[in-house]
Amino acid sequence: MEIKEILTTQADELLDIDIDVLNEELDTGCYTHAYKKECKALIDAIARKRALTRSSKSAQVIEPDTQPTVRTLHPSALSPYSKPDERGEERGGNLECDLAAIRKSSKKVSEFKAYIERHPFINEDYIDANFSLFEPQERSALLGMRKFSEPFLEKYFDSLDHNALAKHQEFSEGFFMSHFSDLDPRIVLEDGINTWRDKDSRSSKLDVFLRLKGVRL
């Protein structure tokens, strides 16, 4: 849940301890300077409003049946990846923090996959711009969850899991022949998704190439 959203939609329900939790999250969490400044301003406004209310009603006692319903926030509600963003760049720059939190989980692979599923904005362009933030295991998972263009696969070929690439990605016969020494032909031709893995759909050029390489599948 976003701190700004909490402060703007649940201000009247927050306890003082909730405000303290939100303040601490802003101070220690990975948020942009502009986002922190905006949230701090909202917190200050809430504090001023409550101070005025308390001073004008200091002698008033609220009866039990008229007390407002309050809901205490649990710190886990502020997990950086507990809720998907409605817009990809909502918290721009938080990917590194989100990944760091996921890696602490005992089920980091499944957590990472769930995170990617919840964030469709993490596409080829986004991954290209943030490629260095992903660890090898995460890159392997991405190959099974996103489709990448051949230029992208070529650009990062040496940093990708070749077996995952062979099984999950679509690429040309030329790409396969160019990287034949690194791509397991059995995976490409038996488990891959390329239409030309079917012998009847292959070009004569690829058939000759495979025969010369001793591949009989």
Summary of the structure (lengths in Angstrom):
residues: 217
radius of gyration: 26.4
end to end distance: 51.9
largest distance: 94.2
contacts: 517
relative contact order: 0.07
helix: 63%
strand: 0%
